[in-house]
């Protein structure tokens, strides 16, 4: 299992984003509105939208994205089997680099799981 700590990464990113909210309020407000609008459940469920967002984060090699979207998926009740199936598509489309981030994602899933689920 990876020793990479996605929980700390997410906390550190949130601290830096807090600073940007102060210095760049218009941009951050617009980004938050965009995220809220894009992720609102519609014809596509919130869980499926989070799976898509995580897949994009994986193929774009974004460790922060992995942490944020794994956490969101766990809250939405995503199963490990659903996650692994999405990871297979990422590896198919993204090759070796996506495989490395797929492994990182599984480690994040394990490390960020609520204690009751471990």
N, CA, C and O atoms as a printed pandas DataFrame, in Angstrom:
     atom_number atom_name residue_name chain_id  residue_number  x_coord  y_coord  z_coord
0              1         N          UNK        A               1    0.840   -1.178    0.000
1              2        CA          UNK        A               1    0.000    0.000    0.000
2              3         C          UNK        A               1    0.888    1.245    0.000
3              4         O          UNK        A               1    1.959    1.268    0.606
4              5         N          UNK        A               2    0.423    2.254   -0.680
5              6        CA          UNK        A               2    1.167    3.509   -0.795
6              7         C          UNK        A               2    1.220    4.239    0.540
7              8         O          UNK        A               2    0.289    4.163    1.340
8              9         N          UNK        A               3    2.313    4.939    0.766
9             10        CA          UNK        A               3    2.426    5.769    1.969
10            11         C          UNK        A               3    2.047    7.215    1.669
11            12         O          UNK        A               3    2.099    8.067    2.555
12            13         N          UNK        A               4    1.668    7.495    0.426
13            14        CA          UNK        A               4    1.233    8.831    0.036
14            15         C          UNK        A               4   -0.032    9.168    0.811
15            16         O          UNK        A               4   -0.970    8.371    0.839
16            17         N          UNK        A               5   -0.069   10.333    1.438
17            18        CA          UNK        A               5   -1.175   10.709    2.318
18            19         C          UNK        A               5   -2.106   11.698    1.621
19            20         O          UNK        A               5   -1.870   12.906    1.634
20            21         N          UNK        A               6   -3.160   11.172    1.017
21            22        CA          UNK        A               6   -4.111   12.027    0.306
22            23         C          UNK        A               6   -4.930   12.891    1.260
23            24         O          UNK        A               6   -5.348   13.989    0.892
24            25         N          UNK        A               7   -5.161   12.414    2.473
25            26        CA          UNK        A               7   -5.908   13.219    3.445
26            27         C          UNK        A               7   -5.155   14.503    3.744
27            28         O          UNK        A               7   -5.748   15.582    3.734
28            29         N          UNK        A               8   -3.861   14.408    4.010
29            30        CA          UNK        A               8   -3.049   15.606    4.263
30            31         C          UNK        A               8   -2.967   16.483    3.022
31            32         O          UNK        A               8   -3.013   17.709    3.122
32            33         N          UNK        A               9   -2.846   15.864    1.856
33            34        CA          UNK        A               9   -2.792   16.629    0.615
34            35         C          UNK        A               9   -4.057   17.467    0.444
35            36         O          UNK        A               9   -3.979   18.653    0.126
36            37         N          UNK        A              10   -5.221   16.854    0.653
37            38        CA          UNK        A              10   -6.491   17.575    0.529
38            39         C          UNK        A              10   -6.553   18.713    1.545
39            40         O          UNK        A              10   -6.992   19.814    1.213
40            41         N          UNK        A              11   -6.119   18.459    2.774
41            42        CA          UNK        A              11   -6.112   19.512    3.799
42            43         C          UNK        A              11   -5.192   20.659    3.401
43            44         O          UNK        A              11   -5.556   21.825    3.559
44            45         N          UNK        A              12   -4.016   20.348    2.893
45            46        CA          UNK        A              12   -3.069   21.391    2.472
46            47         C          UNK        A              12   -3.611   22.197    1.300
47            48         O          UNK        A              12   -3.482   23.421    1.272
48            49         N          UNK        A              13   -4.209   21.523    0.343
49            50        CA          UNK        A              13   -4.794   22.231   -0.798
50            51         C          UNK        A              13   -5.919   23.141   -0.326
51            52         O          UNK        A              13   -6.027   24.282   -0.776
52            53         N          UNK        A              14   -6.757   22.642    0.578
53            54        CA          UNK        A              14   -7.844   23.475    1.102
54            55         C          UNK        A              14   -7.310   24.738    1.769
55            56         O          UNK        A              14   -7.916   25.803    1.647
56            57         N          UNK        A              15   -6.188   24.632    2.469
57            58        CA          UNK        A              15   -5.571   25.817    3.097
58            59         C          UNK        A              15   -5.148   26.833    2.040
59            60         O          UNK        A              15   -5.377   28.032    2.196
60            61         N          UNK        A              16   -4.536   26.351    0.973
61            62        CA          UNK        A              16   -4.093   27.259   -0.085
62            63         C          UNK        A              16   -5.277   27.865   -0.834
63            64         O          UNK        A              16   -5.238   29.030   -1.229
64            65         N          UNK        A              17   -6.318   27.078   -1.024
65            66        CA          UNK        A              17   -7.522   27.595   -1.683
66            67         C          UNK        A              17   -8.175   28.670   -0.823
67            68         O          UNK        A              17   -8.713   29.648   -1.341
68            69         N          UNK        A              18   -8.125   28.482    0.489
69            70        CA          UNK        A              18   -8.675   29.494    1.399
70            71         C          UNK        A              18   -7.993   30.839    1.157
71            72         O          UNK        A              18   -8.651   31.879    1.160
72            73         N          UNK        A              19   -6.700   30.820    0.953
73            74        CA          UNK        A              19   -5.954   32.045    0.656
74            75         C          UNK        A              19   -6.430   32.657   -0.658
75            76         O          UNK        A              19   -6.620   33.870   -0.748
76            77         N          UNK        A              20   -6.622   31.820   -1.677
77            78        CA          UNK        A              20   -7.100   32.324   -2.967
78            79         C          UNK        A              20   -8.504   32.912   -2.862
79            80         O          UNK        A              20   -8.831   33.864   -3.570
80            81         N          UNK        A              21   -9.331   32.352   -1.987
81            82        CA          UNK        A              21  -10.673   32.914   -1.799
82            83         C          UNK        A              21  -10.598   34.351   -1.295
83            84         O          UNK        A              21  -11.460   35.173   -1.606
84            85         N          UNK        A              22   -9.564   34.647   -0.518
85            86        CA          UNK        A              22   -9.376   36.002    0.005
86            87         C          UNK        A              22   -8.816   36.932   -1.061
87            88         O          UNK        A              22   -9.296   38.054   -1.228
88            89         N          UNK        A              23   -7.804   36.468   -1.779
89            90        CA          UNK        A              23   -7.130   37.355   -2.733
90            91         C          UNK        A              23   -7.787   37.381   -4.108
91            92         O          UNK        A              23   -7.632   38.350   -4.852
92            93         N          UNK        A              24   -8.524   36.316   -4.451
93            94        CA          UNK        A              24   -9.158   36.221   -5.767
94            95         C          UNK        A              24  -10.626   35.796   -5.629
95            96         O          UNK        A              24  -11.023   34.758   -6.159
96            97         N          UNK        A              25  -11.423   36.588   -4.927
97            98        CA          UNK        A              25  -12.793   36.157   -4.627
98            99         C          UNK        A              25  -13.671   35.953   -5.862
99           100         O          UNK        A              25  -14.474   35.020   -5.891
100          101         N          UNK        A              26  -13.538   36.791   -6.866
101          102        CA          UNK        A              26  -14.383   36.642   -8.058
102          103         C          UNK        A              26  -14.101   35.325   -8.777
103          104         O          UNK        A              26  -15.022   34.604   -9.162
104          105         N          UNK        A              27  -12.825   35.025   -8.949
105          106        CA          UNK        A              27  -12.447   33.785   -9.629
106          107         C          UNK        A              27  -12.905   32.574   -8.834
107          108         O          UNK        A              27  -13.459   31.632   -9.401
108          109         N          UNK        A              28  -12.681   32.592   -7.539
109          110        CA          UNK        A              28  -13.035   31.439   -6.713
110          111         C          UNK        A              28  -14.549   31.259   -6.632
111          112         O          UNK        A              28  -15.033   30.127   -6.637
112          113         N          UNK        A              29  -15.301   32.352   -6.556
113          114        CA          UNK        A              29  -16.761   32.256   -6.550
114          115         C          UNK        A              29  -17.253   31.666   -7.865
115          116         O          UNK        A              29  -18.128   30.801   -7.879
116          117         N          UNK        A              30  -16.684   32.138   -8.967
117          118        CA          UNK        A              30  -17.077   31.621  -10.281
118          119         C          UNK        A              30  -16.732   30.139  -10.412
119          120         O          UNK        A              30  -17.525   29.360  -10.939
120          121         N          UNK        A              31  -15.549   29.751   -9.931
121          122        CA          UNK        A              31  -15.158   28.341  -10.000
122          123         C          UNK        A              31  -16.108   27.483   -9.166
123          124         O          UNK        A              31  -16.537   26.418   -9.611
124          125         N          UNK        A              32  -16.435   27.941   -7.967
125          126        CA          UNK        A              32  -17.345   27.183   -7.100
126          127         C          UNK        A              32  -18.722   27.044   -7.741
127          128         O          UNK        A              32  -19.341   25.984   -7.650
128          129         N          UNK        A              33  -19.206   28.100   -8.385
129          130        CA          UNK        A              33  -20.496   28.027   -9.077
130          131         C          UNK        A              33  -20.427   27.043  -10.244
131          132         O          UNK        A              33  -21.359   26.270  -10.464
132          133         N          UNK        A              34  -19.327   27.074  -10.985
133          134        CA          UNK        A              34  -19.136   26.138  -12.092
134          135         C          UNK        A              34  -19.147   24.697  -11.581
135          136         O          UNK        A              34  -19.829   23.838  -12.140
136          137         N          UNK        A              35  -18.393   24.444  -10.525
137          138        CA          UNK        A              35  -18.324   23.095   -9.954
138          139         C          UNK        A              35  -19.697   22.643   -9.470
139          140         O          UNK        A              35  -20.120   21.522   -9.753
140          141         N          UNK        A              36  -20.387   23.505   -8.748
141          142        CA          UNK        A              36  -21.705   23.162   -8.221
142          143         C          UNK        A              36  -22.677   22.849   -9.372
143          144         O          UNK        A              36  -23.425   21.873   -9.315
144          145         N          UNK        A              37  -22.656   23.680  -10.399
145          146        CA          UNK        A              37  -23.539   23.481  -11.547
146          147         C          UNK        A              37  -23.212   22.182  -12.285
147          148         O          UNK        A              37  -24.112   21.415  -12.625
148          149         N          UNK        A              38  -21.940   21.941  -12.528
149          150        CA          UNK        A              38  -21.528   20.744  -13.267
150          151         C          UNK        A              38  -21.821   19.464  -12.498
151          152         O          UNK        A              38  -22.143   18.440  -13.100
152          153         N          UNK        A              39  -21.713   19.511  -11.175
153          154        CA          UNK        A              39  -21.833   18.296  -10.381
154          155         C          UNK        A              39  -23.243   18.062   -9.842
155          156         O          UNK        A              39  -23.484   17.050   -9.184
156          157         N          UNK        A              40  -24.175   18.970  -10.104
157          158        CA          UNK        A              40  -25.548   18.787   -9.648
158          159         C          UNK        A              40  -26.173   17.603  -10.373
159          160         O          UNK        A              40  -26.039   17.453  -11.588
160          161         N          UNK        A              41  -26.853   16.773   -9.605
161          162        CA          UNK        A              41  -27.479   15.591  -10.186
162          163         C          UNK        A              41  -28.542   16.005  -11.195
163          164         O          UNK        A              41  -29.351   16.897  -10.939
164          165         N          UNK        A              42  -28.525   15.353  -12.325
165          166        CA          UNK        A              42  -29.508   15.583  -13.387
166          167         C          UNK        A              42  -29.788   14.256  -14.053
167          168         O          UNK        A              42  -30.140   13.286  -13.381
168          169         N          UNK        A              43  -29.639   14.197  -15.365
169          170        CA          UNK        A              43  -29.798   12.932  -16.082
170          171         C          UNK        A              43  -28.681   11.958  -15.709
171          172         O          UNK        A              43  -28.849   10.741  -15.796
172          173         N          UNK        A              44  -27.549   12.504  -15.297
173          174        CA          UNK        A              44  -26.416   11.702  -14.823
174          175         C          UNK        A              44  -26.357   11.869  -13.308
175          176         O          UNK        A              44  -26.413   12.990  -12.803
176          177         N          UNK        A              45  -26.247   10.767  -12.589
177          178        CA          UNK        A              45  -26.231   10.815  -11.126
178          179         C          UNK        A              45  -24.981   11.512  -10.606
179          180         O          UNK        A              45  -23.961   11.588  -11.291
180          181         N          UNK        A              46  -25.082   12.018   -9.382
181          182        CA          UNK        A              46  -23.931   12.666   -8.745
182          183         C          UNK        A              46  -22.754   11.697   -8.644
183          184         O          UNK        A              46  -21.606   12.088   -8.855
184          185         N          UNK        A              47  -23.035   10.440   -8.325
185          186        CA          UNK        A              47  -21.957    9.451   -8.211
186          187         C          UNK        A              47  -21.261    9.247   -9.554
187          188         O          UNK        A              47  -20.033    9.173   -9.611
188          189         N          UNK        A              48  -22.027    9.156  -10.621
189          190        CA          UNK        A              48  -21.410    8.971  -11.936
190          191         C          UNK        A              48  -20.613   10.201  -12.352
191          192         O          UNK        A              48  -19.571   10.077  -12.996
192          193         N          UNK        A              49  -21.096   11.382  -11.990
193          194        CA          UNK        A              49  -20.344   12.600  -12.295
194          195         C          UNK        A              49  -19.022   12.612  -11.534
195          196         O          UNK        A              49  -18.002   13.035  -12.078
196          197         N          UNK        A              50  -19.027   12.155  -10.288
197          198        CA          UNK        A              50  -17.785   12.079   -9.512
198          199         C          UNK        A              50  -16.838   11.040  -10.101
199          200         O          UNK        A              50  -15.626   11.255  -10.128
200          201         N          UNK        A              51  -17.373    9.921  -10.570
201          202        CA          UNK        A              51  -16.524    8.924  -11.229
202          203         C          UNK        A              51  -15.877    9.512  -12.482
203          204         O          UNK        A              51  -14.702    9.262  -12.753
204          205         N          UNK        A              52  -16.641   10.288  -13.240
205          206        CA          UNK        A              52  -16.091   10.939  -14.431
206          207         C          UNK        A              52  -15.005   11.929  -14.029
207          208         O          UNK        A              52  -13.931   11.957  -14.630
208          209         N          UNK        A              53  -15.286   12.740  -13.012
209          210        CA          UNK        A              53  -14.303   13.729  -12.555
210          211         C          UNK        A              53  -13.020   13.046  -12.084
211          212         O          UNK        A              53  -11.921   13.514  -12.382
212          213         N          UNK        A              54  -13.158   11.949  -11.353
213          214        CA          UNK        A              54  -11.977   11.216  -10.891
214          215         C          UNK        A              54  -11.216   10.629  -12.075
215          216         O          UNK        A              54   -9.986   10.670  -12.100
216          217         N          UNK        A              55  -11.926   10.091  -13.046
217          218        CA          UNK        A              55  -11.261    9.540  -14.229
218          219         C          UNK        A              55  -10.448   10.614  -14.947
219          220         O          UNK        A              55   -9.325   10.362  -15.384
220          221         N          UNK        A              56  -11.014   11.801  -15.067
221          222        CA          UNK        A              56  -10.276   12.897  -15.703
222          223         C          UNK        A              56   -9.060   13.260  -14.861
223          224         O          UNK        A              56   -7.976   13.471  -15.405
224          225         N          UNK        A              57   -9.223   13.337  -13.538
225          226        CA          UNK        A              57   -8.095   13.634  -12.654
226          227         C          UNK        A              57   -6.977   12.614  -12.790
227          228         O          UNK        A              57   -5.798   12.968  -12.793
228          229         N          UNK        A              58   -7.354   11.345  -12.903
229          230        CA          UNK        A              58   -6.360   10.276  -13.053
230          231         C          UNK        A              58   -5.606   10.438  -14.365
231          232         O          UNK        A              58   -4.376   10.382  -14.387
232          233         N          UNK        A              59   -6.333   10.637  -15.455
233          234        CA          UNK        A              59   -5.668   10.717  -16.751
234          235         C          UNK        A              59   -4.919   12.031  -16.944
235          236         O          UNK        A              59   -4.079   12.140  -17.837
236          237         N          UNK        A              60   -5.219   13.033  -16.107
237          238        CA          UNK        A              60   -4.477   14.301  -16.140
238          239         C          UNK        A              60   -3.359   14.326  -15.093
239          240         O          UNK        A              60   -2.656   15.327  -14.949
240          241         N          UNK        A              61   -3.201   13.211  -14.362
241          242        CA          UNK        A              61   -2.127   13.040  -13.376
242          243         C          UNK        A              61   -2.224   14.057  -12.242
243          244         O          UNK        A              61   -1.240   14.708  -11.891
244          245         N          UNK        A              62   -3.420   14.183  -11.678
245          246        CA          UNK        A              62   -3.694   15.172  -10.632
246          247         C          UNK        A              62   -3.943   14.472   -9.294
247          248         O          UNK        A              62   -5.046   13.986   -9.042
248          249         N          UNK        A              63   -2.922   14.421   -8.444
249          250        CA          UNK        A              63   -3.053   13.760   -7.139
250          251         C          UNK        A              63   -4.089   14.447   -6.257
251          252         O          UNK        A              63   -4.828   13.778   -5.534
252          253         N          UNK        A              64   -4.148   15.763   -6.309
253          254        CA          UNK        A              64   -5.161   16.487   -5.538
254          255         C          UNK        A              64   -6.564   16.093   -5.969
255          256         O          UNK        A              64   -7.448   15.901   -5.134
256          257         N          UNK        A              65   -6.762   15.976   -7.274
257          258        CA          UNK        A              65   -8.066   15.554   -7.799
258          259         C          UNK        A              65   -8.422   14.164   -7.272
259          260         O          UNK        A              65   -9.568   13.909   -6.900
260          261         N          UNK        A              66   -7.445   13.279   -7.243
261          262        CA          UNK        A              66   -7.676   11.933   -6.723
262          263         C          UNK        A              66   -8.205   12.024   -5.297
263          264         O          UNK        A              66   -9.214   11.398   -4.970
264          265         N          UNK        A              67   -7.542   12.790   -4.453
265          266        CA          UNK        A              67   -7.964   12.906   -3.060
266          267         C          UNK        A              67   -9.367   13.469   -2.912
267          268         O          UNK        A              67  -10.189   12.897   -2.196
268          269         N          UNK        A              68   -9.651   14.581   -3.577
269          270        CA          UNK        A              68  -10.962   15.221   -3.451
270          271         C          UNK        A              68  -12.087   14.328   -3.972
271          272         O          UNK        A              68  -13.136   14.216   -3.338
272          273         N          UNK        A              69  -11.873   13.698   -5.118
273          274        CA          UNK        A              69  -12.960   12.925   -5.719
274          275         C          UNK        A              69  -13.134   11.553   -5.075
275          276         O          UNK        A              69  -14.252   11.038   -5.038
276          277         N          UNK        A              70  -12.061   10.949   -4.568
277          278        CA          UNK        A              70  -12.214    9.709   -3.797
278          279         C          UNK        A              70  -13.048    9.991   -2.554
279          280         O          UNK        A              70  -13.963    9.234   -2.231
280          281         N          UNK        A              71  -12.737   11.067   -1.868
281          282        CA          UNK        A              71  -13.491   11.438   -0.663
282          283         C          UNK        A              71  -14.972   11.643   -0.999
283          284         O          UNK        A              71  -15.848   11.163   -0.279
284          285         N          UNK        A              72  -15.244   12.352   -2.084
285          286        CA          UNK        A              72  -16.630   12.596   -2.494
286          287         C          UNK        A              72  -17.335   11.287   -2.852
287          288         O          UNK        A              72  -18.494   11.084   -2.489
288          289         N          UNK        A              73  -16.640   10.407   -3.561
289          290        CA          UNK        A              73  -17.244    9.130   -3.952
290          291         C          UNK        A              73  -17.566    8.263   -2.744
291          292         O          UNK        A              73  -18.595    7.588   -2.724
292          293         N          UNK        A              74  -16.709    8.274   -1.751
293          294        CA          UNK        A              74  -16.989    7.504   -0.546
294          295         C          UNK        A              74  -18.241    8.032    0.142
295          296         O          UNK        A              74  -19.051    7.250    0.639
296          297         N          UNK        A              75  -18.406    9.344    0.177
297          298        CA          UNK        A              75  -19.610    9.939    0.774
298          299         C          UNK        A              75  -20.864    9.583   -0.021
299          300         O          UNK        A              75  -21.951    9.471    0.547
300          301         N          UNK        A              76  -20.716    9.407   -1.331
301          302        CA          UNK        A              76  -21.859    9.090   -2.191
302          303         C          UNK        A              76  -22.173    7.596   -2.238
303          304         O          UNK        A              76  -23.104    7.179   -2.927
304          305         N          UNK        A              77  -21.403    6.791   -1.511
305          306        CA          UNK        A              77  -21.683    5.362   -1.438
306          307         C          UNK        A              77  -21.133    4.537   -2.584
307          308         O          UNK        A              77  -21.606    3.428   -2.833
308          309         N          UNK        A              78  -20.151    5.058   -3.277
309          310        CA          UNK        A              78  -19.508    4.308   -4.353
310          311         C          UNK        A              78  -18.843    3.066   -3.764
311          312         O          UNK        A              78  -18.269    3.116   -2.676
312          313         N          UNK        A              79  -18.923    1.969   -4.481
313          314        CA          UNK        A              79  -18.268    0.747   -4.020
314          315         C          UNK        A              79  -16.874    0.636   -4.627
315          316         O          UNK        A              79  -16.564    1.269   -5.637
316          317         N          UNK        A              80  -16.063   -0.165   -4.002
317          318        CA          UNK        A              80  -14.720   -0.402   -4.552
318          319         C          UNK        A              80  -14.824   -1.051   -5.933
319          320         O          UNK        A              80  -14.024   -0.753   -6.820
320          321         N          UNK        A              81  -15.799   -1.929   -6.114
321          322        CA          UNK        A              81  -15.976   -2.582   -7.417
322          323         C          UNK        A              81  -16.297   -1.553   -8.505
323          324         O          UNK        A              81  -15.776   -1.649   -9.616
324          325         N          UNK        A              82  -17.144   -0.579   -8.198
325          326        CA          UNK        A              82  -17.447    0.484   -9.170
326          327         C          UNK        A              82  -16.192    1.286   -9.481
327          328         O          UNK        A              82  -15.911    1.603  -10.637
328          329         N          UNK        A              83  -15.446    1.607   -8.438
329          330        CA          UNK        A              83  -14.202    2.352   -8.612
330          331         C          UNK        A              83  -13.231    1.582   -9.505
331          332         O          UNK        A              83  -12.665    2.145  -10.442
332          333         N          UNK        A              84  -13.043    0.305   -9.215
333          334        CA          UNK        A              84  -12.090   -0.504   -9.978
334          335         C          UNK        A              84  -12.500   -0.628  -11.443
335          336         O          UNK        A              84  -11.641   -0.645  -12.325
336          337         N          UNK        A              85  -13.791   -0.712  -11.708
337          338        CA          UNK        A              85  -14.251   -0.788  -13.096
338          339         C          UNK        A              85  -13.925    0.507  -13.842
339          340         O          UNK        A              85  -13.504    0.474  -14.999
340          341         N          UNK        A              86  -14.120    1.638  -13.180
341          342        CA          UNK        A              86  -13.762    2.921  -13.784
342          343         C          UNK        A              86  -12.252    3.006  -13.987
343          344         O          UNK        A              86  -11.796    3.532  -15.002
344          345         N          UNK        A              87  -11.474    2.498  -13.037
345          346        CA          UNK        A              87  -10.015    2.518  -13.169
346          347         C          UNK        A              87   -9.559    1.717  -14.383
347          348         O          UNK        A              87   -8.596    2.095  -15.051
348          349         N          UNK        A              88  -10.239    0.620  -14.670
349          350        CA          UNK        A              88   -9.889   -0.182  -15.846
350          351         C          UNK        A              88  -10.059    0.630  -17.127
351          352         O          UNK        A              88   -9.250    0.516  -18.048
352          353         N          UNK        A              89  -11.105    1.447  -17.188
353          354        CA          UNK        A              89  -11.312    2.302  -18.363
354          355         C          UNK        A              89  -10.205    3.353  -18.445
355          356         O          UNK        A              89   -9.712    3.655  -19.531
356          357         N          UNK        A              90   -9.817    3.909  -17.293
357          358        CA          UNK        A              90   -8.716    4.889  -17.270
358          359         C          UNK        A              90   -7.431    4.279  -17.816
359          360         O          UNK        A              90   -6.727    4.906  -18.607
360          361         N          UNK        A              91   -7.130    3.067  -17.397
361          362        CA          UNK        A              91   -5.908    2.406  -17.864
362          363         C          UNK        A              91   -6.004    2.135  -19.362
363          364         O          UNK        A              91   -5.032    2.326  -20.094
364          365         N          UNK        A              92   -7.167    1.694  -19.814
365          366        CA          UNK        A              92   -7.375    1.461  -21.250
366          367         C          UNK        A              92   -7.111    2.735  -22.048
367          368         O          UNK        A              92   -6.427    2.693  -23.070
368          369         N          UNK        A              93   -7.642    3.857  -21.595
369          370        CA          UNK        A              93   -7.528    5.110  -22.341
370          371         C          UNK        A              93   -6.207    5.833  -22.090
371          372         O          UNK        A              93   -5.728    6.563  -22.958
372          373         N          UNK        A              94   -5.613    5.636  -20.908
373          374        CA          UNK        A              94   -4.424    6.407  -20.538
374          375         C          UNK        A              94   -3.119    5.637  -20.462
375          376         O          UNK        A              94   -2.067    6.239  -20.248
376          377         N          UNK        A              95   -3.158    4.322  -20.631
377          378        CA          UNK        A              95   -1.938    3.530  -20.642
378          379         C          UNK        A              95   -1.215    3.470  -19.302
379          380         O          UNK        A              95   -1.827    3.568  -18.239
380          381         N          UNK        A              96    0.103    3.305  -19.382
381          382        CA          UNK        A              96    0.946    3.132  -18.197
382          383         C          UNK        A              96    0.840    4.249  -17.175
383          384         O          UNK        A              96    0.706    3.963  -15.985
384          385         N          UNK        A              97    0.894    5.533  -17.595
385          386        CA          UNK        A              97    0.762    6.603  -16.608
386          387         C          UNK        A              97   -0.569    6.539  -15.853
387          388         O          UNK        A              97   -0.611    6.785  -14.647
388          389         N          UNK        A              98   -1.648    6.212  -16.554
389          390        CA          UNK        A              98   -2.941    6.087  -15.879
390          391         C          UNK        A              98   -2.930    4.906  -14.915
391          392         O          UNK        A              98   -3.583    4.954  -13.872
392          393         N          UNK        A              99   -2.196    3.847  -15.251
393          394        CA          UNK        A              99   -2.075    2.701  -14.355
394          395         C          UNK        A              99   -1.425    3.116  -13.039
395          396         O          UNK        A              99   -1.854    2.676  -11.973
396          397         N          UNK        A             100   -0.398    3.956  -13.102
397          398        CA          UNK        A             100    0.266    4.425  -11.886
398          399         C          UNK        A             100   -0.710    5.222  -11.015
399          400         O          UNK        A             100   -0.730    5.063   -9.794
400          401         N          UNK        A             101   -1.513    6.074  -11.642
401          402        CA          UNK        A             101   -2.492    6.863  -10.887
402          403         C          UNK        A             101   -3.677    6.009  -10.449
403          404         O          UNK        A             101   -4.323    6.323   -9.449
404          405         N          UNK        A             102   -3.973    4.944  -11.175
405          406        CA          UNK        A             102   -5.004    4.007  -10.730
406          407         C          UNK        A             102   -4.563    3.341   -9.429
407          408         O          UNK        A             102   -5.356    3.193   -8.499
408          409         N          UNK        A             103   -3.294    2.941   -9.370
409          410        CA          UNK        A             103   -2.765    2.352   -8.135
410          411         C          UNK        A             103   -2.796    3.371   -7.002
411          412         O          UNK        A             103   -3.147    3.034   -5.871
412          413         N          UNK        A             104   -2.429    4.621   -7.304
413          414        CA          UNK        A             104   -2.488    5.687   -6.297
414          415         C          UNK        A             104   -3.925    5.880   -5.818
415          416         O          UNK        A             104   -4.164    6.109   -4.633
416          417         N          UNK        A             105   -4.867    5.787   -6.732
417          418        CA          UNK        A             105   -6.277    5.960   -6.384
418          419         C          UNK        A             105   -6.748    4.858   -5.450
419          420         O          UNK        A             105   -7.484    5.125   -4.500
420          421         N          UNK        A             106   -6.335    3.625   -5.709
421          422        CA          UNK        A             106   -6.703    2.526   -4.808
422          423         C          UNK        A             106   -6.119    2.743   -3.414
423          424         O          UNK        A             106   -6.778    2.466   -2.412
424          425         N          UNK        A             107   -4.890    3.236   -3.353
425          426        CA          UNK        A             107   -4.286    3.530   -2.050
426          427         C          UNK        A             107   -5.069    4.633   -1.349
427          428         O          UNK        A             107   -5.320    4.550   -0.146
428          429         N          UNK        A             108   -5.455    5.661   -2.092
429          430        CA          UNK        A             108   -6.250    6.742   -1.503
430          431         C          UNK        A             108   -7.581    6.201   -1.002
431          432         O          UNK        A             108   -8.041    6.579    0.075
432          433         N          UNK        A             109   -8.197    5.322   -1.773
433          434        CA          UNK        A             109   -9.481    4.722   -1.381
434          435         C          UNK        A             109   -9.335    4.016   -0.037
435          436         O          UNK        A             109  -10.168    4.181    0.855
436          437         N          UNK        A             110   -8.278    3.234    0.098
437          438        CA          UNK        A             110   -8.043    2.507    1.352
438          439         C          UNK        A             110   -7.735    3.461    2.504
439          440         O          UNK        A             110   -8.292    3.332    3.595
440          441         N          UNK        A             111   -6.851    4.412    2.252
441          442        CA          UNK        A             111   -6.405    5.314    3.316
442          443         C          UNK        A             111   -7.477    6.299    3.756
443          444         O          UNK        A             111   -7.486    6.726    4.911
444          445         N          UNK        A             112   -8.376    6.663    2.857
445          446        CA          UNK        A             112   -9.382    7.676    3.170
446          447         C          UNK        A             112  -10.722    7.071    3.575
447          448         O          UNK        A             112  -11.653    7.800    3.917
448          449         N          UNK        A             113  -10.825    5.742    3.539
449          450        CA          UNK        A             113  -12.089    5.089    3.889
450          451         C          UNK        A             113  -12.426    5.359    5.352
451          452         O          UNK        A             113  -11.543    5.356    6.209
452          453         N          UNK        A             114  -13.706    5.592    5.631
453          454        CA          UNK        A             114  -14.105    5.740    7.036
454          455         C          UNK        A             114  -13.701    4.502    7.829
455          456         O          UNK        A             114  -13.671    3.397    7.288
456          457         N          UNK        A             115  -13.397    4.683    9.087
457          458        CA          UNK        A             115  -12.916    3.575    9.923
458          459         C          UNK        A             115  -13.859    2.379    9.903
459          460         O          UNK        A             115  -13.403    1.235    9.900
460          461         N          UNK        A             116  -15.158    2.624    9.890
461          462        CA          UNK        A             116  -16.130    1.529    9.907
462          463         C          UNK        A             116  -16.042    0.674    8.650
463          464         O          UNK        A             116  -16.382   -0.508    8.677
464          465         N          UNK        A             117  -15.587    1.267    7.546
465          466        CA          UNK        A             117  -15.515    0.539    6.278
466          467         C          UNK        A             117  -14.218   -0.232    6.125
467          468         O          UNK        A             117  -14.099   -1.039    5.203
468          469         N          UNK        A             118  -13.236   -0.011    6.998
469          470        CA          UNK        A             118  -11.925   -0.663    6.864
470          471         C          UNK        A             118  -11.947   -2.062    7.431
471          472         O          UNK        A             118  -10.931   -2.755    7.402
